[in-house]
């Protein structure tokens, strides 16, 4: 594989590893935000 192909594969692997944790963090923040709103409405 040439450099460009290798670079693309590496980028995809890094993205695949980073994305789920970033997504989970975002979901967690949204859930906490929602819980706070729910709590304040009671």
mmCIF entry with sequence, helices, sheets and N, C-alpha, C, O atoms, coordinates in Angstrom:
data_MODEL
# 
_entry.id   MODEL 
# 
_entity.id                         1 
_entity.type                       polymer 
_entity.pdbx_number_of_molecules   1 
# 
_entity_poly.entity_id                      1 
_entity_poly.type                           'polypeptide(L)' 
_entity_poly.nstd_linkage                   no 
_entity_poly.nstd_monomer                   no 
_entity_poly.pdbx_seq_one_letter_code       
;(UNK)(UNK)(UNK)(UNK)(UNK)(UNK)(UNK)(UNK)(UNK)(UNK)(UNK)(UNK)(UNK)(UNK)(UNK)(UNK)
(UNK)(UNK)(UNK)(UNK)(UNK)(UNK)(UNK)(UNK)(UNK)(UNK)(UNK)(UNK)(UNK)(UNK)(UNK)(UNK)
(UNK)(UNK)(UNK)(UNK)(UNK)(UNK)(UNK)(UNK)(UNK)(UNK)
;
_entity_poly.pdbx_seq_one_letter_code_can   XXXXXXXXXXXXXXXXXXXXXXXXXXXXXXXXXXXXXXXXXX 
_entity_poly.pdbx_strand_id                 A 
# 
loop_
_entity_poly_seq.entity_id 
_entity_poly_seq.num 
_entity_poly_seq.mon_id 
_entity_poly_seq.hetero 
1 1  UNK n 
1 2  UNK n 
1 3  UNK n 
1 4  UNK n 
1 5  UNK n 
1 6  UNK n 
1 7  UNK n 
1 8  UNK n 
1 9  UNK n 
1 10 UNK n 
1 11 UNK n 
1 12 UNK n 
1 13 UNK n 
1 14 UNK n 
1 15 UNK n 
1 16 UNK n 
1 17 UNK n 
1 18 UNK n 
1 19 UNK n 
1 20 UNK n 
1 21 UNK n 
1 22 UNK n 
1 23 UNK n 
1 24 UNK n 
1 25 UNK n 
1 26 UNK n 
1 27 UNK n 
1 28 UNK n 
1 29 UNK n 
1 30 UNK n 
1 31 UNK n 
1 32 UNK n 
1 33 UNK n 
1 34 UNK n 
1 35 UNK n 
1 36 UNK n 
1 37 UNK n 
1 38 UNK n 
1 39 UNK n 
1 40 UNK n 
1 41 UNK n 
1 42 UNK n 
# 
_struct_asym.id          A 
_struct_asym.entity_id   1 
# 
_struct_conf.conf_type_id            HELX_P 
_struct_conf.id                      HELX_P1 
_struct_conf.pdbx_PDB_helix_id       AA1 
_struct_conf.beg_label_comp_id       UNK 
_struct_conf.beg_label_asym_id       A 
_struct_conf.beg_label_seq_id        3 
_struct_conf.pdbx_beg_PDB_ins_code   ? 
_struct_conf.end_label_comp_id       UNK 
_struct_conf.end_label_asym_id       A 
_struct_conf.end_label_seq_id        41 
_struct_conf.pdbx_end_PDB_ins_code   ? 
_struct_conf.beg_auth_comp_id        UNK 
_struct_conf.beg_auth_asym_id        A 
_struct_conf.beg_auth_seq_id         3 
_struct_conf.end_auth_comp_id        UNK 
_struct_conf.end_auth_asym_id        A 
_struct_conf.end_auth_seq_id         41 
_struct_conf.pdbx_PDB_helix_class    1 
_struct_conf.details                 ? 
_struct_conf.pdbx_PDB_helix_length   39 
# 
_struct_conf_type.id          HELX_P 
_struct_conf_type.criteria    ? 
_struct_conf_type.reference   ? 
# 
loop_
_atom_site.group_PDB 
_atom_site.id 
_atom_site.type_symbol 
_atom_site.label_atom_id 
_atom_site.label_alt_id 
_atom_site.label_comp_id 
_atom_site.label_asym_id 
_atom_site.label_entity_id 
_atom_site.label_seq_id 
_atom_site.pdbx_PDB_ins_code 
_atom_site.Cartn_x 
_atom_site.Cartn_y 
_atom_site.Cartn_z 
_atom_site.occupancy 
_atom_site.B_iso_or_equiv 
_atom_site.pdbx_formal_charge 
_atom_site.auth_seq_id 
_atom_site.auth_comp_id 
_atom_site.auth_asym_id 
_atom_site.auth_atom_id 
_atom_site.pdbx_PDB_model_num 
ATOM 1   N N  . UNK A 1 1  ? 0.852   -1.198 0.000  1.00 0.00 ? 1  UNK A N  1 
ATOM 2   C CA . UNK A 1 1  ? 0.000   0.000  0.000  1.00 0.00 ? 1  UNK A CA 1 
ATOM 3   C C  . UNK A 1 1  ? 0.882   1.240  0.000  1.00 0.00 ? 1  UNK A C  1 
ATOM 4   O O  . UNK A 1 1  ? 1.928   1.282  0.647  1.00 0.00 ? 1  UNK A O  1 
ATOM 5   N N  . UNK A 1 2  ? 0.440   2.238  -0.733 1.00 0.00 ? 2  UNK A N  1 
ATOM 6   C CA . UNK A 1 2  ? 1.211   3.477  -0.744 1.00 0.00 ? 2  UNK A CA 1 
ATOM 7   C C  . UNK A 1 2  ? 0.855   4.339  0.467  1.00 0.00 ? 2  UNK A C  1 
ATOM 8   O O  . UNK A 1 2  ? -0.022  3.990  1.257  1.00 0.00 ? 2  UNK A O  1 
ATOM 9   N N  . UNK A 1 3  ? 1.535   5.445  0.597  1.00 0.00 ? 3  UNK A N  1 
ATOM 10  C CA . UNK A 1 3  ? 1.375   6.311  1.763  1.00 0.00 ? 3  UNK A CA 1 
ATOM 11  C C  . UNK A 1 3  ? -0.056  6.815  1.918  1.00 0.00 ? 3  UNK A C  1 
ATOM 12  O O  . UNK A 1 3  ? -0.602  6.794  3.021  1.00 0.00 ? 3  UNK A O  1 
ATOM 13  N N  . UNK A 1 4  ? -0.665  7.266  0.829  1.00 0.00 ? 4  UNK A N  1 
ATOM 14  C CA . UNK A 1 4  ? -2.027  7.806  0.895  1.00 0.00 ? 4  UNK A CA 1 
ATOM 15  C C  . UNK A 1 4  ? -3.024  6.764  1.405  1.00 0.00 ? 4  UNK A C  1 
ATOM 16  O O  . UNK A 1 4  ? -3.866  7.064  2.251  1.00 0.00 ? 4  UNK A O  1 
ATOM 17  N N  . UNK A 1 5  ? -2.921  5.534  0.883  1.00 0.00 ? 5  UNK A N  1 
ATOM 18  C CA . UNK A 1 5  ? -3.819  4.464  1.323  1.00 0.00 ? 5  UNK A CA 1 
ATOM 19  C C  . UNK A 1 5  ? -3.619  4.155  2.803  1.00 0.00 ? 5  UNK A C  1 
ATOM 20  O O  . UNK A 1 5  ? -4.586  3.981  3.544  1.00 0.00 ? 5  UNK A O  1 
ATOM 21  N N  . UNK A 1 6  ? -2.371  4.089  3.225  1.00 0.00 ? 6  UNK A N  1 
ATOM 22  C CA . UNK A 1 6  ? -2.059  3.800  4.625  1.00 0.00 ? 6  UNK A CA 1 
ATOM 23  C C  . UNK A 1 6  ? -2.594  4.900  5.531  1.00 0.00 ? 6  UNK A C  1 
ATOM 24  O O  . UNK A 1 6  ? -3.179  4.629  6.580  1.00 0.00 ? 6  UNK A O  1 
ATOM 25  N N  . UNK A 1 7  ? -2.386  6.139  5.114  1.00 0.00 ? 7  UNK A N  1 
ATOM 26  C CA . UNK A 1 7  ? -2.837  7.286  5.899  1.00 0.00 ? 7  UNK A CA 1 
ATOM 27  C C  . UNK A 1 7  ? -4.351  7.229  6.091  1.00 0.00 ? 7  UNK A C  1 
ATOM 28  O O  . UNK A 1 7  ? -4.859  7.493  7.181  1.00 0.00 ? 7  UNK A O  1 
ATOM 29  N N  . UNK A 1 8  ? -5.055  6.886  5.036  1.00 0.00 ? 8  UNK A N  1 
ATOM 30  C CA . UNK A 1 8  ? -6.517  6.795  5.085  1.00 0.00 ? 8  UNK A CA 1 
ATOM 31  C C  . UNK A 1 8  ? -6.963  5.698  6.054  1.00 0.00 ? 8  UNK A C  1 
ATOM 32  O O  . UNK A 1 8  ? -7.891  5.896  6.838  1.00 0.00 ? 8  UNK A O  1 
ATOM 33  N N  . UNK A 1 9  ? -6.306  4.553  5.998  1.00 0.00 ? 9  UNK A N  1 
ATOM 34  C CA . UNK A 1 9  ? -6.650  3.444  6.901  1.00 0.00 ? 9  UNK A CA 1 
ATOM 35  C C  . UNK A 1 9  ? -6.399  3.821  8.357  1.00 0.00 ? 9  UNK A C  1 
ATOM 36  O O  . UNK A 1 9  ? -7.217  3.532  9.231  1.00 0.00 ? 9  UNK A O  1 
ATOM 37  N N  . UNK A 1 10 ? -5.274  4.462  8.611  1.00 0.00 ? 10 UNK A N  1 
ATOM 38  C CA . UNK A 1 10 ? -4.940  4.885  9.975  1.00 0.00 ? 10 UNK A CA 1 
ATOM 39  C C  . UNK A 1 10 ? -5.982  5.883  10.477 1.00 0.00 ? 10 UNK A C  1 
ATOM 40  O O  . UNK A 1 10 ? -6.446  5.788  11.613 1.00 0.00 ? 10 UNK A O  1 
ATOM 41  N N  . UNK A 1 11 ? -6.340  6.829  9.630  1.00 0.00 ? 11 UNK A N  1 
ATOM 42  C CA . UNK A 1 11 ? -7.320  7.846  10.006 1.00 0.00 ? 11 UNK A CA 1 
ATOM 43  C C  . UNK A 1 11 ? -8.664  7.196  10.349 1.00 0.00 ? 11 UNK A C  1 
ATOM 44  O O  . UNK A 1 11 ? -9.309  7.570  11.328 1.00 0.00 ? 11 UNK A O  1 
ATOM 45  N N  . UNK A 1 12 ? -9.078  6.222  9.537  1.00 0.00 ? 12 UNK A N  1 
ATOM 46  C CA . UNK A 1 12 ? -10.337 5.518  9.793  1.00 0.00 ? 12 UNK A CA 1 
ATOM 47  C C  . UNK A 1 12 ? -10.302 4.779  11.125 1.00 0.00 ? 12 UNK A C  1 
ATOM 48  O O  . UNK A 1 12 ? -11.271 4.803  11.884 1.00 0.00 ? 12 UNK A O  1 
ATOM 49  N N  . UNK A 1 13 ? -9.172  4.118  11.402 1.00 0.00 ? 13 UNK A N  1 
ATOM 50  C CA . UNK A 1 13 ? -9.049  3.378  12.664 1.00 0.00 ? 13 UNK A CA 1 
ATOM 51  C C  . UNK A 1 13 ? -9.107  4.325  13.855 1.00 0.00 ? 13 UNK A C  1 
ATOM 52  O O  . UNK A 1 13 ? -9.785  4.042  14.843 1.00 0.00 ? 13 UNK A O  1 
ATOM 53  N N  . UNK A 1 14 ? -8.407  5.432  13.767 1.00 0.00 ? 14 UNK A N  1 
ATOM 54  C CA . UNK A 1 14 ? -8.426  6.407  14.854 1.00 0.00 ? 14 UNK A CA 1 
ATOM 55  C C  . UNK A 1 14 ? -9.825  6.968  15.046 1.00 0.00 ? 14 UNK A C  1 
ATOM 56  O O  . UNK A 1 14 ? -10.285 7.137  16.175 1.00 0.00 ? 14 UNK A O  1 
ATOM 57  N N  . UNK A 1 15 ? -10.493 7.252  13.951 1.00 0.00 ? 15 UNK A N  1 
ATOM 58  C CA . UNK A 1 15 ? -11.849 7.792  14.002 1.00 0.00 ? 15 UNK A CA 1 
ATOM 59  C C  . UNK A 1 15 ? -12.800 6.784  14.637 1.00 0.00 ? 15 UNK A C  1 
ATOM 60  O O  . UNK A 1 15 ? -13.613 7.140  15.489 1.00 0.00 ? 15 UNK A O  1 
ATOM 61  N N  . UNK A 1 16 ? -12.695 5.524  14.218 1.00 0.00 ? 16 UNK A N  1 
ATOM 62  C CA . UNK A 1 16 ? -13.557 4.466  14.759 1.00 0.00 ? 16 UNK A CA 1 
ATOM 63  C C  . UNK A 1 16 ? -13.370 4.299  16.259 1.00 0.00 ? 16 UNK A C  1 
ATOM 64  O O  . UNK A 1 16 ? -14.326 4.017  16.982 1.00 0.00 ? 16 UNK A O  1 
ATOM 65  N N  . UNK A 1 17 ? -12.148 4.471  16.723 1.00 0.00 ? 17 UNK A N  1 
ATOM 66  C CA . UNK A 1 17 ? -11.874 4.318  18.154 1.00 0.00 ? 17 UNK A CA 1 
ATOM 67  C C  . UNK A 1 17 ? -12.352 5.532  18.943 1.00 0.00 ? 17 UNK A C  1 
ATOM 68  O O  . UNK A 1 17 ? -12.845 5.396  20.063 1.00 0.00 ? 17 UNK A O  1 
ATOM 69  N N  . UNK A 1 18 ? -12.205 6.706  18.361 1.00 0.00 ? 18 UNK A N  1 
ATOM 70  C CA . UNK A 1 18 ? -12.519 7.940  19.072 1.00 0.00 ? 18 UNK A CA 1 
ATOM 71  C C  . UNK A 1 18 ? -14.009 8.244  19.069 1.00 0.00 ? 18 UNK A C  1 
ATOM 72  O O  . UNK A 1 18 ? -14.545 8.754  20.053 1.00 0.00 ? 18 UNK A O  1 
ATOM 73  N N  . UNK A 1 19 ? -14.668 7.935  17.982 1.00 0.00 ? 19 UNK A N  1 
ATOM 74  C CA . UNK A 1 19 ? -16.063 8.333  17.816 1.00 0.00 ? 19 UNK A CA 1 
ATOM 75  C C  . UNK A 1 19 ? -17.006 7.774  18.878 1.00 0.00 ? 19 UNK A C  1 
ATOM 76  O O  . UNK A 1 19 ? -17.780 8.541  19.452 1.00 0.00 ? 19 UNK A O  1 
ATOM 77  N N  . UNK A 1 20 ? -16.974 6.457  19.167 1.00 0.00 ? 20 UNK A N  1 
ATOM 78  C CA . UNK A 1 20 ? -17.913 5.929  20.165 1.00 0.00 ? 20 UNK A CA 1 
ATOM 79  C C  . UNK A 1 20 ? -17.779 6.592  21.528 1.00 0.00 ? 20 UNK A C  1 
ATOM 80  O O  . UNK A 1 20 ? -18.789 6.878  22.172 1.00 0.00 ? 20 UNK A O  1 
ATOM 81  N N  . UNK A 1 21 ? -16.558 6.841  21.981 1.00 0.00 ? 21 UNK A N  1 
ATOM 82  C CA . UNK A 1 21 ? -16.385 7.465  23.289 1.00 0.00 ? 21 UNK A CA 1 
ATOM 83  C C  . UNK A 1 21 ? -16.889 8.905  23.279 1.00 0.00 ? 21 UNK A C  1 
ATOM 84  O O  . UNK A 1 21 ? -17.467 9.371  24.261 1.00 0.00 ? 21 UNK A O  1 
ATOM 85  N N  . UNK A 1 22 ? -16.670 9.606  22.174 1.00 0.00 ? 22 UNK A N  1 
ATOM 86  C CA . UNK A 1 22 ? -17.184 10.972 22.060 1.00 0.00 ? 22 UNK A CA 1 
ATOM 87  C C  . UNK A 1 22 ? -18.707 10.961 22.051 1.00 0.00 ? 22 UNK A C  1 
ATOM 88  O O  . UNK A 1 22 ? -19.346 11.811 22.671 1.00 0.00 ? 22 UNK A O  1 
ATOM 89  N N  . UNK A 1 23 ? -19.279 10.000 21.351 1.00 0.00 ? 23 UNK A N  1 
ATOM 90  C CA . UNK A 1 23 ? -20.733 9.864  21.275 1.00 0.00 ? 23 UNK A CA 1 
ATOM 91  C C  . UNK A 1 23 ? -21.310 9.529  22.646 1.00 0.00 ? 23 UNK A C  1 
ATOM 92  O O  . UNK A 1 23 ? -22.319 10.106 23.051 1.00 0.00 ? 23 UNK A O  1 
ATOM 93  N N  . UNK A 1 24 ? -20.673 8.594  23.368 1.00 0.00 ? 24 UNK A N  1 
ATOM 94  C CA . UNK A 1 24 ? -21.138 8.220  24.701 1.00 0.00 ? 24 UNK A CA 1 
ATOM 95  C C  . UNK A 1 24 ? -21.083 9.400  25.658 1.00 0.00 ? 24 UNK A C  1 
ATOM 96  O O  . UNK A 1 24 ? -21.985 9.581  26.476 1.00 0.00 ? 24 UNK A O  1 
ATOM 97  N N  . UNK A 1 25 ? -20.032 10.201 25.561 1.00 0.00 ? 25 UNK A N  1 
ATOM 98  C CA . UNK A 1 25 ? -19.901 11.386 26.399 1.00 0.00 ? 25 UNK A CA 1 
ATOM 99  C C  . UNK A 1 25 ? -21.033 12.354 26.105 1.00 0.00 ? 25 UNK A C  1 
ATOM 100 O O  . UNK A 1 25 ? -21.632 12.913 27.023 1.00 0.00 ? 25 UNK A O  1 
ATOM 101 N N  . UNK A 1 26 ? -21.328 12.556 24.820 1.00 0.00 ? 26 UNK A N  1 
ATOM 102 C CA . UNK A 1 26 ? -22.400 13.458 24.411 1.00 0.00 ? 26 UNK A CA 1 
ATOM 103 C C  . UNK A 1 26 ? -23.744 12.969 24.934 1.00 0.00 ? 26 UNK A C  1 
ATOM 104 O O  . UNK A 1 26 ? -24.524 13.752 25.477 1.00 0.00 ? 26 UNK A O  1 
ATOM 105 N N  . UNK A 1 27 ? -24.019 11.673 24.772 1.00 0.00 ? 27 UNK A N  1 
ATOM 106 C CA . UNK A 1 27 ? -25.271 11.084 25.252 1.00 0.00 ? 27 UNK A CA 1 
ATOM 107 C C  . UNK A 1 27 ? -25.389 11.272 26.763 1.00 0.00 ? 27 UNK A C  1 
ATOM 108 O O  . UNK A 1 27 ? -26.452 11.635 27.268 1.00 0.00 ? 27 UNK A O  1 
ATOM 109 N N  . UNK A 1 28 ? -24.306 11.027 27.473 1.00 0.00 ? 28 UNK A N  1 
ATOM 110 C CA . UNK A 1 28 ? -24.308 11.161 28.931 1.00 0.00 ? 28 UNK A CA 1 
ATOM 111 C C  . UNK A 1 28 ? -24.650 12.595 29.336 1.00 0.00 ? 28 UNK A C  1 
ATOM 112 O O  . UNK A 1 28 ? -25.435 12.813 30.259 1.00 0.00 ? 28 UNK A O  1 
ATOM 113 N N  . UNK A 1 29 ? -24.059 13.569 28.646 1.00 0.00 ? 29 UNK A N  1 
ATOM 114 C CA . UNK A 1 29 ? -24.349 14.973 28.937 1.00 0.00 ? 29 UNK A CA 1 
ATOM 115 C C  . UNK A 1 29 ? -25.810 15.291 28.687 1.00 0.00 ? 29 UNK A C  1 
ATOM 116 O O  . UNK A 1 29 ? -26.441 15.993 29.478 1.00 0.00 ? 29 UNK A O  1 
ATOM 117 N N  . UNK A 1 30 ? -26.354 14.777 27.586 1.00 0.00 ? 30 UNK A N  1 
ATOM 118 C CA . UNK A 1 30 ? -27.762 15.020 27.255 1.00 0.00 ? 30 UNK A CA 1 
ATOM 119 C C  . UNK A 1 30 ? -28.681 14.396 28.298 1.00 0.00 ? 30 UNK A C  1 
ATOM 120 O O  . UNK A 1 30 ? -29.675 15.004 28.695 1.00 0.00 ? 30 UNK A O  1 
ATOM 121 N N  . UNK A 1 31 ? -28.353 13.186 28.742 1.00 0.00 ? 31 UNK A N  1 
ATOM 122 C CA . UNK A 1 31 ? -29.170 12.517 29.758 1.00 0.00 ? 31 UNK A CA 1 
ATOM 123 C C  . UNK A 1 31 ? -29.146 13.297 31.072 1.00 0.00 ? 31 UNK A C  1 
ATOM 124 O O  . UNK A 1 31 ? -30.180 13.448 31.723 1.00 0.00 ? 31 UNK A O  1 
ATOM 125 N N  . UNK A 1 32 ? -27.981 13.786 31.459 1.00 0.00 ? 32 UNK A N  1 
ATOM 126 C CA . UNK A 1 32 ? -27.867 14.566 32.692 1.00 0.00 ? 32 UNK A CA 1 
ATOM 127 C C  . UNK A 1 32 ? -28.660 15.858 32.573 1.00 0.00 ? 32 UNK A C  1 
ATOM 128 O O  . UNK A 1 32 ? -29.341 16.267 33.514 1.00 0.00 ? 32 UNK A O  1 
ATOM 129 N N  . UNK A 1 33 ? -28.568 16.495 31.419 1.00 0.00 ? 33 UNK A N  1 
ATOM 130 C CA . UNK A 1 33 ? -29.312 17.719 31.144 1.00 0.00 ? 33 UNK A CA 1 
ATOM 131 C C  . UNK A 1 33 ? -30.813 17.446 31.273 1.00 0.00 ? 33 UNK A C  1 
ATOM 132 O O  . UNK A 1 33 ? -31.547 18.227 31.878 1.00 0.00 ? 33 UNK A O  1 
ATOM 133 N N  . UNK A 1 34 ? -31.248 16.346 30.707 1.00 0.00 ? 34 UNK A N  1 
ATOM 134 C CA . UNK A 1 34 ? -32.653 15.950 30.737 1.00 0.00 ? 34 UNK A CA 1 
ATOM 135 C C  . UNK A 1 34 ? -33.106 15.668 32.169 1.00 0.00 ? 34 UNK A C  1 
ATOM 136 O O  . UNK A 1 34 ? -34.191 16.087 32.574 1.00 0.00 ? 34 UNK A O  1 
ATOM 137 N N  . UNK A 1 35 ? -32.276 14.959 32.931 1.00 0.00 ? 35 UNK A N  1 
ATOM 138 C CA . UNK A 1 35 ? -32.601 14.655 34.327 1.00 0.00 ? 35 UNK A CA 1 
ATOM 139 C C  . UNK A 1 35 ? -32.753 15.930 35.142 1.00 0.00 ? 35 UNK A C  1 
ATOM 140 O O  . UNK A 1 35 ? -33.650 16.025 35.980 1.00 0.00 ? 35 UNK A O  1 
ATOM 141 N N  . UNK A 1 36 ? -31.902 16.895 34.911 1.00 0.00 ? 36 UNK A N  1 
ATOM 142 C CA . UNK A 1 36 ? -31.977 18.168 35.628 1.00 0.00 ? 36 UNK A CA 1 
ATOM 143 C C  . UNK A 1 36 ? -33.296 18.862 35.306 1.00 0.00 ? 36 UNK A C  1 
ATOM 144 O O  . UNK A 1 36 ? -33.968 19.359 36.210 1.00 0.00 ? 36 UNK A O  1 
ATOM 145 N N  . UNK A 1 37 ? -33.671 18.904 34.039 1.00 0.00 ? 37 UNK A N  1 
ATOM 146 C CA . UNK A 1 37 ? -34.928 19.540 33.639 1.00 0.00 ? 37 UNK A CA 1 
ATOM 147 C C  . UNK A 1 37 ? -36.118 18.814 34.245 1.00 0.00 ? 37 UNK A C  1 
ATOM 148 O O  . UNK A 1 37 ? -37.063 19.444 34.719 1.00 0.00 ? 37 UNK A O  1 
ATOM 149 N N  . UNK A 1 38 ? -36.070 17.490 34.227 1.00 0.00 ? 38 UNK A N  1 
ATOM 150 C CA . UNK A 1 38 ? -37.142 16.672 34.782 1.00 0.00 ? 38 UNK A CA 1 
ATOM 151 C C  . UNK A 1 38 ? -37.277 16.952 36.283 1.00 0.00 ? 38 UNK A C  1 
ATOM 152 O O  . UNK A 1 38 ? -38.383 17.094 36.804 1.00 0.00 ? 38 UNK A O  1 
ATOM 153 N N  . UNK A 1 39 ? -36.142 17.027 36.958 1.00 0.00 ? 39 UNK A N  1 
ATOM 154 C CA . UNK A 1 39 ? -36.104 17.272 38.393 1.00 0.00 ? 39 UNK A CA 1 
ATOM 155 C C  . UNK A 1 39 ? -36.694 18.650 38.724 1.00 0.00 ? 39 UNK A C  1 
ATOM 156 O O  . UNK A 1 39 ? -37.453 18.792 39.683 1.00 0.00 ? 39 UNK A O  1 
ATOM 157 N N  . UNK A 1 40 ? -36.344 19.644 37.935 1.00 0.00 ? 40 UNK A N  1 
ATOM 158 C CA . UNK A 1 40 ? -36.827 21.002 38.182 1.00 0.00 ? 40 UNK A CA 1 
ATOM 159 C C  . UNK A 1 40 ? -38.322 21.138 37.910 1.00 0.00 ? 40 UNK A C  1 
ATOM 160 O O  . UNK A 1 40 ? -38.983 21.994 38.499 1.00 0.00 ? 40 UNK A O  1 
ATOM 161 N N  . UNK A 1 41 ? -38.859 20.302 37.023 1.00 0.00 ? 41 UNK A N  1 
ATOM 162 C CA . UNK A 1 41 ? -40.280 20.372 36.693 1.00 0.00 ? 41 UNK A CA 1 
ATOM 163 C C  . UNK A 1 41 ? -41.170 19.744 37.757 1.00 0.00 ? 41 UNK A C  1 
ATOM 164 O O  . UNK A 1 41 ? -42.369 20.018 37.797 1.00 0.00 ? 41 UNK A O  1 
ATOM 165 N N  . UNK A 1 42 ? -40.602 18.911 38.615 1.00 0.00 ? 42 UNK A N  1 
ATOM 166 C CA . UNK A 1 42 ? -41.397 18.209 39.631 1.00 0.00 ? 42 UNK A CA 1 
ATOM 167 C C  . UNK A 1 42 ? -41.782 19.165 40.753 1.00 0.00 ? 42 UNK A C  1 
ATOM 168 O O  . UNK A 1 42 ? -42.453 18.763 41.703 1.00 0.00 ? 42 UNK A O  1 
# 
